């Protein structure tokens, strides 16, 4: 393990609503060598602290607030809370059932440790995250460590991410130099993350548009797809602003406008005895979706590739055959 001195400059944040557990975690971290340990007694304090300044390591207890803690971890990974989506995040829990394990894994946390945990075990797990942190994957609904053993779908790349905790522990690196290296690596990592997220969402947008085209305009299943498309457009517009893609934001606005027009038609269908003409907004929606696909994922929206993805989606959504 790295010497105790090498942990001294690392900033650690501990969230636990139980005072005795917070203090026990701080004592364990202090024994390992951490000196800058801040405590958060409530989710509100934790959220505000993450918003103001990202720690190098977050140790968060999930039991009792599973949904809230996991949602906050997801928000950190997506970059909507704080300015560093690559914080090393270790979640602890007194629960040991599969539900909580799946929930934490899907939140994007780096590790889950069952309590009670010894100082030795905690030190070993932190050491593993410094030396062998997993690369991240970015999909339409997940940002975080890649835990899959099998190969992922084409186009989904595993990316190496900044490890602020590892940078802090480098021998011979002054504290101000470590700080600047973290800032630079996080900036580069965010650029990669945002482009990868735009790529994934652009593909999903094209797929959802193709599914929409196969539905009867104004029907229930048609209207159920519109909010998904709007969420994708909103997410893409946000990230397009982060990477200074003005044209992309304009096309995202076109998607949103088309969705609003189609939603309005569905809500008022038949009220005035007239048949709404869905073709203009559908045409604009398709043009915008394909343009965004060409901008961010040109290799994945070729007709043959989209047909392959259509088949994959259809197989996933198909009802299981009767026994």
Buried (B, 14 or more C-beta within 10 A) or exposed (E): BBEEEBBBBBBBBBBBBEEEBBEBBBEBBBEBBBBBBBBBBEBEBBBEBBBEEBBBBBBBBBBEBBEEBBBBBBBBBBBEBBBBBBBBBBBBBBBEEEEBBEBBBBBBBBBBBEBEBEBEEBBEBBBEBBEEBBEBBBBBEBBBBBEEEEEEEEBBBBEEBBBBBBBBBEEEBEEEEBBEBBBEBBEEBBEBBBBBBBBBBBBBBBBBBBBBEEBEBBEEEBBEBBEBBBBBBBBBBBBBBBEEBEEBBEBBEBBBBBBEBBBEBBEEBEEEEEEBEBEEBBEBBBBBBBBBBEBBBEEBBEEEBBEBBBEEBEEEEEEEEEE
